[in-house]
Amino acid sequence: MRIAVLPGDGVGPEVMVEAQKTLDALAAKKGFRVEYRTGLVGAASLDKTGEPVTQDTLDMCRECDAILFGAIGDPRWDNAPAHQRPERGLLRIRKEFGCFANLRPIKVYPALKSMSVLRPEILEKGVDILMFRELTGGVYYREPKGRTTVDGQPAAVDTMLYTEEEIVRIARVAFTAAQQRRKKVTSVDKANVLASSQLWREVVTKVSADFPDVTLEHQLVDSMAMKLITSPSHYDVVLTENMFGDILSDEGGVLTGSLGMLPSGTISLAPPSFFEPVHGSAPDIAGQGKANPLGMILSMSMMLRYAFNMESEAQEVETAVERVLNNGYRTPDIVHARAEGVEVQLVSTQQMGDLVVAELG
C-alpha cells in the first residue's frame, strides 16, 4: 500500500510517528508492505514554500492509495491573508480529490466512561455510532451566497441545494458500511420544512431498496440533537447532509470525553481517501510528549477498513487500543478517566504507541 503522510503542524508529527509505528508492526505481522511518501501541509508548508500546500504535494498524494493527515494550525499565521492560512491546505486537498463523505465514529470506551457527560444508566447501554456527513454540497458551497440589500436594508443569502447524484453516492457508502455493522441507518433531515430535505429523504429511501438487509429510519434534525444525548445506544449509522452533520458530529464528539480519542475519515470520488484525527494541532503541548496518539492510530485503522477493505486488520488495531485503555494507561488528556479495579498510569505519546504495538503481538 502506498500512503501519503502529511504530518502537518504542532503535535501532528508526534502522533503520526506512532500511527506509522503501529502500521509497520501490523504489516510485519500480517506480511503486507507499506510504502510511505511524506509531504508538507499547513504552517509547515507555509514556512518552507509560502503555500499551505504545494502542487508537488498534491501530485504526490495523487500517486498514493490513501492519505494519513496529522493536524494543521499555528498561531504565527493567525493574522495572515486568507490564502495563506494553514487551514487552506486542508480545504484544497478536500477539493482536489473530491472528498465527499466524512466518516466520524462516536464511541465511548468502557475504560473512559467516567469522562463522558452522559449519565451512567445511558452509558451502560453502550455508545458506538458511525456518522456520515456529506462534505461537498449543501449550504456551505452553493451559489448565490453573500451579502446584498433588500428593500434598502442589509441582507444576506446562502443557498441550500442538493442533487440526486450527490445524495445517492453518500447514501450508498453509508448503507454499505451499515451492512458490516448492526445493519441500521438513521437518515437525518428537516423534511417538514426544507425542500432540499424532502428530496434527501426521497432519494435515501430509494437507495435503501438496494440494501434490503439494512433497516432505514428517518429523523428530523432537531429531535436528533436531543436523542443523541438521551438515547445514543439506539443509533448505529447516522447519515446527514453537510450543515446538520457539522453540528451533530461535534455534539457526538463531546459524548466521548476527549477529542484526542476521535478518528475520522473522508471518502473521495477516487483514491486517495483521507484519514485524520479530530483533534487540532495543539501547539501549546507540541514536542512535550503529552499528545494522545490514539486518535491518529484509530484514523489509521479506519484507513485499513475503508481504503483497503482490511476489516480484520482494522479490528486488530482497535482491539489493541481498547486493551491498552483497559490496562489503565493514559495520556494527560484522559488521565482522569477512572475504572473500578484499574490502576491508572500516566504515559507519554511514544509510550502509548509502544503499548499499542506490544498488544498487537
N, C-alpha and C positions, 0 to 999 in steps of 0.2 A: 504494500500500500504506500502511496506517495502522499505525504502530509505536508501542507504548507503551515509553518509555525510562525505566528505573529505574536511575540510576547508582549509588545506594547510598552506601557509605562508603569511607574510605581511598583506595586507588588506583582505585576503581570509576569515579568521574567522569573521571579522566585517560584510562583505556583506552576508555571509552565514546566520548569525543570522537573518537578515532582510528577506531573502528568506524563511527561516523556519517560521518566524513570519507570513508572508503573506500566506503561505500554511496552517498553523494552523488555521488562520482566515477563509480561504475558506472552510477548512474541517468542521469547526464548523457550518458554514452557510449552507453547502450542505449535511452534515450528513454522510461523509465518515471518515475513521480512518487512521491515519498515524503513522507508527512505524519507528523511526529513529535508525540507528546504526552508530556510529561515529568511524572513524579511522584516522590514521596519514599517511601523504604522504609528499614528498618533504623534505625541510630542517627540518620541524617539526619532521619527522620520523628519519632523519639522526641524529638529536640531541639526540634522545632517544634510538634509536636502532642501529645506524650505517648503516642503509639501507634506500634508498629513498622510498621504500615501502616494507613491510614485507609480508610473505606468510599468516600470520594471517589476515592482512588487505584484501588481495586478496580473501581469503576464506570467509571473512565477506561479501564482495561485491557480491560474487557468490550466496549467500543466499538471496540477495535482488532483487527487481524488477527494480531498476534504481539507478544510482549514481549521486549525486549532488557534484560538484567539485568546490572549490573556486579559488585558484591560487597557483602557486609554484614559488620559486626563492628566494635566499638570497645571497647577495654579500659575506658573510662569506665563502661560498662554491664555489666561482667562480674559484678558482685555484685547486680544488680537482680533483683527478683522475676521468676519465670518468664514471666509475661505481658508483661513489659516488656523482654525480651531482644531485641536486634536480629534474631536468627535466627527469632523468631516471625513476623516479616513474611513471610519466605520460606515457612515452613510454611503460613501462612494462604493465600498465593497458590496454592500447590500444591493445597490442599484446595478452595479456591473454584472452581478451573477444572478439577478432575478430572484432574490431571496424572498419568497412569497409566504412561507409558512413558518411561524415561530412556535417552537415547542418548549414549554416550561413545565417540568414536573413540580408538583407541590406535595411533598411527602414529609410527614413528621416521624422521625426515627424514634423508636421506643426509648432509647437511651437519652434522648434530648427532649422528652415530653415536658420536663419541668420548665423549659424555656418558652413553650408555646403560650399564646394568650388565651387558648381555648380552655374551657373547664374540663376537669378530669373525666367526667362522665361522657363528654363528647369525644375526648381523645381515646378512650377505651375502645371505641368502635373503629378506630384507625382512620388515617388521612393519607390517601395515595391517589392523587389526581394528575392527569396529564392534560395540560391546557394547550389548545391550538389557536393561535391568533393569526388572522390574515394580516400580512405585513406591507403590502404594496398598494392597496386600494383604499376606498373609503374617504372620509372627510379630511384626512391629513394630506392627501395628494391631489384631489380633483380640482378642476377649474370650473367656473370662476372662483377666485379666492382673493381676499384683500379688503382694503378699506375703500369706502365710497361715501356718497352723500345721498340721502333720501329725504325729499321734502325739505331741503335746506339743513338737515341735521346730519351729523357724523353717523355713519353706519358701517357695518362690516358684513361680509358674506363668506361662508365656507360651503362647499358643495359635497354632499354625501352621495356617491354613485358607485354601484357595483354592476358588473356584467355577469351574465350567467356563467361564462367560462371561468371567471375568477373565483366564483363560489364553488363551482364543480371541482376545481383542482385541489382546493384545500379540504373540501369535504371528503374527497376520496382518500386523501392522506390520513385524515382523522379516522375514518371508518376502518381503513386498513390497520391502523395502529390499535384500534379497539379490538380487532379480531385476535390480537396477540395478548390482550389484557382480559378484562372482565366482560367484554362484549356489550358495552353500553356507551352511547353518545348522547350528550346533552347539548343541544344547539341553542345558543343564546342570541336573542334579538329584541327588537321593540316593535313587533309586527302589529300591535294595536294602535300605533301612531305613525310609523315611518314606512313609506312606500318601498324604500330600499330593503327594509327588514322583511316586508311581505314577500318580495322576490327571494330574499335569502331563505326564508322558511320554505317556500315552494320548491326551490332548487335542491336544498338539503333533503327534503322529503323524497324528491325524485331520485336522488343519488342513493338514498337508503335502500331502495328496491334492489340494488345490485349487491346488497350485503344483508341477506335475509337472516343471518345468524347474529346480527347486531341489533340491539334494541335502540330505537331513537325516541328521545323526548325533547320537547321544546320548552324553553324557559325564558320569560321576559327578564331583561337585564336588571331591573330594579329589584325584583324578588330574588334574582340570583345573587345579588350583592348581599342580601340578608342571609340566604340559605347557605352560602359558603361558610358563614360563621356558625350558624345554628345546626347545620346537618351536613358537614363536609363529607362524611363517610358515604353519603348517598351517591356521590359522583365518581365517575371513572374517567372518561374522556370528555372534555368540555371544548366546544367548537364556537369561536366567536369571530366577528368582524374586527377591524383594526382598533377603533377607539374603545369599544367595550372590552376588548382583550387587553388593551393597555392598562385599563383601570383594574379589571378583575384579577389579572395576573399579579399585579403589585399587592392587591389585597390578599391574595392567596399566599404570596411570599411571606407576609407577616405571620401567618399561622405557624410557620416552621421555627421561628425564633431566631434565626441567624441567616443573613444574606450570604455568609461565607459557605453555606452548605448547598446553595442553589445552583444547579447547572441549567443550561439552556442550549437549544439547537435551532438552526434555521435551515429549512429545506429549500433548495434552489430549483429553478427550472431544469438545470442540467448541472452535473458536477462542476465545481466543488460545492458541497454544502458546508455549513459554517457552525462552529460549536464554541461556546464561551460561557464562563461563569457569570452569574448575575451581578456579583459584587463589582465595585468600582476599583480604581487604581490605588486608592488609599495611600497617597504619597507620604502621609504623616508616619506610617509604620514601615515604609519601604526599606529593605535592607536590614531589618532588625530580626528576621526570623519569626515574626508574630503572625504573619498572614496564614489563613486557613486554606490549604491547598485542595480540600475535599471537593469544593465546587468545581474546580478545574479538572480534577481527576474524574469526577462524575460526568462532566461535559465530555471528556474523552470516552467514557463508556457509552454515552449517547451516540457519539460518532461511530463506535463499533456497531451499534444496533441499527442506526438509521442510514448511515452512509455505506456500510459494508455488509449489512444483514448478518452480523455475527452475534446472534442473540445469546448463546450460551457464554461466550466470552464477556459480553457486557454484564450478564448476571454475575459472573465470577468476580468482576471488579466491584460491583455493587455489594455483593456478599462480604467481600474483604473489608470494604469501608464500614459496613454495619458491625462486623466483628470487632474492629478496632474501637469503635464507639462503645460497644457493649463491654469492652475490657477497661473502659474508663479513661481512655486517652483523649485529651482535649487541647486545642489551641486556645489562645486567650479569649477569642470571641465566644467560645462555647464552654469556658471553664466553669461557669456557674450551673451548668446542666448536671443535675444530680440524679442518680438512680439508686434505689434501695439495694444495699449489699455490695455496691461497687465503689472502690476507692478511685477517686479522680486523680489523674496525673497530668500535669501541665507539660506539653511538649512543644518543640519548635516546628516551623514549617518543614524543614528537612526531616526531622524525626517522624513527623506524621506520615510523610511519604514513605519513609523506610518501613514503618509499621504496616502500611497497606501492602507494600511489596512482600514483606515477610508472610502476611496472611495468604497471599497468592500461592505461596509454597514453591 
